[in-house]
Amino acid sequence: MKTKTMFVAVLALLALVLSACGPTTINQEAQPVVRTVSVTGAGQANLVPDIAYLYLGVHTEKPTASEAMAENNTQTQSMIDALTKFGIDKKDIRTTNFSIYPQDKYDPQTGTPTGEKVYSVDNTVYVTVRDLKQLGDLLDTVVAAGANTINSIQFDVADKAEAIKTARAAAVKDAQAQAQQLADAAGVTLGEIQTLGFFDNQPVPMFEGKGGGGGAVAQAAAVPIQPGQLTFTVTVNATYAIK
């Protein structure tokens, strides 16, 4: 009798385990599809530049490499001395290129090689100018000191964080207005924003003043340079739920 009771208990326990391991059906309702509308908004902010970046250099050509380097070194040092004397901090003057290379000489009448070579040396420095009112005088000064190449003048704003913030806010506002217009036109209700992405576009106005000799650069430097204004543009891509 005792054995029979234990056997029944084992069967009951086994049945309980099997029922626990059996398939379970959970009644889940299908999630509703979220309808959306996607728009692109743009915002702008304008600022007057207060800083400029210059590429200034010295180019020399001589029959020998040693002569070309010697003359280039003298002119470059004179240019750098003129920059520091003008008031440019040494930390705002950085050498970005130094190169020496041979070139074939050509007959100016026939354009054919003469068999001779000339050695060219280029030394370029990157200069930050923090007072734009002195930019014209600075260019005259460095040209007089020996600079004979001005590759570019790039204008910028030292602190543009507030301008970018303003442009971003305007872009988001523009995107929301467009989304609301589309929702009204479609006869639906605009819901909460689902996704938001942005792209900052910060153009840098540039003045080109390339020249192969002191005379050409002096003429470019004599031209009045107006920095104008910078326009910071922000584009946002936004997706809103619609009901």
Protein Blocks (a to p, Z undefined) as FASTA:
>chain_A
ZZmmmmmmmmmmmmmmmmmmmccdddddddddddddddddddddddddfbdcdddddddd
dfbfklmmmmmmmmmmmmmmmmmmnopafklpccfbdcddddddddfklopaehiacddd
ddddddddfbfklmmmmmmmmmmnopabdfbdcdddfblmlmmmmmmmmmmmmmmmmmmm
mmmmnopacdddfbdcddddddddddddddfbfklmmmmmmpccdekjaddddddddddd
dZZ
